[in-house]
Amino acid sequence: MKVVEAILRDEKFRRIVLRELFRRALLEFSRIIEMVAMHKKDVKDWWKRELIENRKIGKKDVIRFGALAEKTIQNIRKSTSRNVYIEECSLAYDVIKDILSELEEDIPTLALKIKIRDKSVELNSQDVYRLLLTISSAFGEIRGGIWSEVGKRVGSEVLKRILNLIR
């Protein structure tokens, strides 16, 4: 692992971790955007119906499209069932919808066109803000996860290599 090598050479490893963080984040954002584009419908509350209540969408994605964190739902509801995730994310969707309606005059109007292969879709301002919240949720999870991963994996590996050098 590059981080272990950097530590053993007494070099800074933050750049290595940031590079991996941003690489993972951009790949995940791309996946999320593609899912949004593929599920976009021209019906009211399509985001909720297609991305939160859709039984074909994985639990982790339902949570992201609800702009929540899995740990938050588990702490509130003490359950990890799919129905609980859908209920909490549906509630979050409604809250976000209300807030966006309240703030409509105070925030910039956004639009986004997504083109994937032969499909092209346009998101209205509310959908773009939902996408931004989804991406924020995803980034928070990725950011926290990578630093935790580095701490867990690197600490023991550095110790193991140092002990091998001492022998």
C-alpha positions as CSV (number, residue, x, y, z in Angstrom):
1,M,0.0,0.0,0.0
2,K,1.4,3.4,-1.0
3,V,0.4,5.0,2.3
4,V,2.5,2.4,4.3
5,E,5.5,3.1,2.0
6,A,5.1,6.8,2.5
7,I,5.0,6.5,6.3
8,L,8.0,4.3,6.4
9,R,9.9,6.8,4.3
10,D,8.7,9.6,6.6
11,E,6.8,11.3,3.8
12,K,3.4,12.9,3.9
13,F,0.7,10.6,2.8
14,R,-2.3,12.9,2.7
15,R,-2.0,13.5,-1.0
16,I,-2.2,9.7,-1.6
17,V,-5.3,9.4,0.5
18,L,-6.9,12.5,-1.1
19,R,-6.2,11.1,-4.5
20,E,-8.0,7.9,-3.6
21,L,-10.8,9.8,-1.9
22,F,-11.5,11.9,-4.9
23,R,-11.2,9.0,-7.3
24,R,-13.7,7.0,-5.4
25,A,-16.0,10.0,-5.0
26,L,-16.0,10.8,-8.7
27,L,-16.7,7.2,-9.7
28,E,-19.6,7.1,-7.2
29,F,-21.0,10.4,-8.3
30,S,-20.9,9.1,-11.9
31,R,-22.8,6.0,-10.9
32,I,-25.4,8.0,-9.0
33,I,-25.9,10.4,-11.9
34,E,-26.3,7.5,-14.3
35,M,-28.9,6.0,-12.0
36,V,-30.8,9.3,-11.9
37,A,-30.7,9.6,-15.6
38,M,-31.9,6.0,-16.2
39,H,-34.8,6.3,-13.7
40,K,-35.9,9.8,-14.7
41,K,-39.6,10.0,-15.5
42,D,-41.8,13.0,-16.4
43,V,-44.3,12.4,-13.6
44,K,-44.8,14.1,-10.3
45,D,-42.6,12.9,-7.5
46,W,-40.7,10.6,-9.9
47,W,-37.6,10.8,-7.6
48,K,-39.5,9.4,-4.7
49,R,-41.3,6.7,-6.7
50,E,-38.3,5.6,-8.9
51,L,-35.3,6.1,-6.6
52,I,-36.7,5.7,-3.0
53,E,-39.8,3.5,-3.2
54,N,-38.5,1.3,-6.1
55,R,-37.9,-2.2,-4.7
56,K,-35.2,-2.8,-7.3
57,I,-33.0,-0.1,-5.9
58,G,-30.5,-1.3,-3.3
59,K,-30.9,-0.2,0.4
60,K,-27.6,1.8,0.3
61,D,-28.8,3.7,-2.8
62,V,-32.3,4.3,-1.3
63,I,-30.6,5.9,1.7
64,R,-28.4,8.1,-0.6
65,F,-31.4,9.2,-2.7
66,G,-33.1,10.1,0.5
67,A,-30.1,12.3,1.4
68,L,-29.6,10.4,4.7
69,A,-27.0,8.3,6.3
70,E,-27.5,4.7,7.2
71,K,-26.2,5.2,10.8
72,T,-28.7,8.1,11.3
73,I,-31.7,5.8,10.3
74,Q,-30.4,3.0,12.5
75,N,-30.0,5.3,15.5
76,I,-33.5,6.7,15.0
77,R,-35.4,3.6,14.2
78,K,-33.2,0.8,15.7
79,S,-33.9,-1.2,12.6
80,T,-32.1,-2.0,9.3
81,S,-35.1,-3.3,7.4
82,R,-35.8,-2.1,3.8
83,N,-39.2,-0.8,4.8
84,V,-37.8,1.4,7.5
85,Y,-35.2,2.8,5.1
86,I,-37.9,3.5,2.6
87,E,-40.2,5.2,5.2
88,E,-37.4,7.4,6.5
89,C,-36.2,8.4,3.1
90,S,-39.7,9.1,1.9
91,L,-40.1,11.4,4.9
92,A,-36.8,13.1,4.1
93,Y,-37.9,13.5,0.5
94,D,-41.1,15.2,1.6
95,V,-39.2,17.5,4.0
96,I,-36.7,18.4,1.2
97,K,-39.6,19.1,-1.2
98,D,-41.2,21.4,1.3
99,I,-38.0,23.3,2.0
100,L,-37.2,23.7,-1.7
101,S,-40.7,25.1,-2.2
102,E,-40.2,27.5,0.7
103,L,-36.8,28.6,-0.6
104,E,-37.7,28.8,-4.3
105,E,-37.5,32.6,-4.4
106,D,-34.3,32.7,-2.4
107,I,-32.1,30.2,-4.1
108,P,-30.8,30.1,-7.7
109,T,-32.8,28.2,-10.3
110,L,-30.7,25.3,-11.6
111,A,-31.1,23.0,-14.5
112,L,-29.0,20.0,-15.6
113,K,-28.9,18.0,-18.8
114,I,-27.4,14.5,-18.5
115,K,-26.5,12.5,-21.5
116,I,-25.5,8.9,-21.2
117,R,-25.0,6.9,-24.4
118,D,-28.2,7.4,-26.4
119,K,-30.3,8.8,-23.6
120,S,-30.6,12.4,-22.6
121,V,-32.6,13.7,-19.7
122,E,-33.1,17.1,-18.1
123,L,-33.4,17.7,-14.4
124,N,-35.4,20.7,-13.1
125,S,-34.2,22.9,-10.3
126,Q,-35.7,20.8,-7.5
127,D,-34.2,17.6,-8.9
128,V,-30.8,19.2,-9.2
129,Y,-30.9,20.2,-5.6
130,R,-31.9,16.7,-4.6
131,L,-29.0,15.4,-6.7
132,L,-26.7,17.7,-4.9
133,L,-27.9,16.5,-1.5
134,T,-27.5,12.9,-2.7
135,I,-24.0,13.5,-3.8
136,S,-23.3,15.3,-0.5
137,S,-24.5,12.3,1.4
138,A,-22.4,10.0,-0.7
139,F,-19.3,12.1,-0.3
140,G,-19.7,12.2,3.5
141,E,-19.8,8.5,3.7
142,I,-16.9,8.0,1.3
143,R,-14.8,10.6,3.1
144,G,-15.4,9.1,6.6
145,G,-14.9,5.6,5.3
146,I,-11.6,6.2,3.6
147,W,-9.9,7.7,6.6
148,S,-11.2,4.9,8.8
149,E,-10.0,2.4,6.3
150,V,-6.5,4.0,6.2
151,G,-6.4,4.0,9.9
152,K,-7.4,0.4,10.3
153,R,-5.3,-1.0,7.4
154,V,-2.2,1.1,7.7
155,G,-1.6,1.0,11.4
156,S,-1.2,-2.7,11.6
157,E,0.7,-2.9,8.4
158,V,3.3,-0.3,9.5
159,L,3.7,-2.1,12.8
160,K,4.1,-5.5,11.0
161,R,6.8,-4.1,8.7
162,I,8.7,-2.4,11.5
163,L,8.7,-5.6,13.5
164,N,10.0,-7.4,10.4
165,L,12.8,-4.9,10.1
166,I,13.8,-5.3,13.7
167,R,14.1,-9.1,13.5
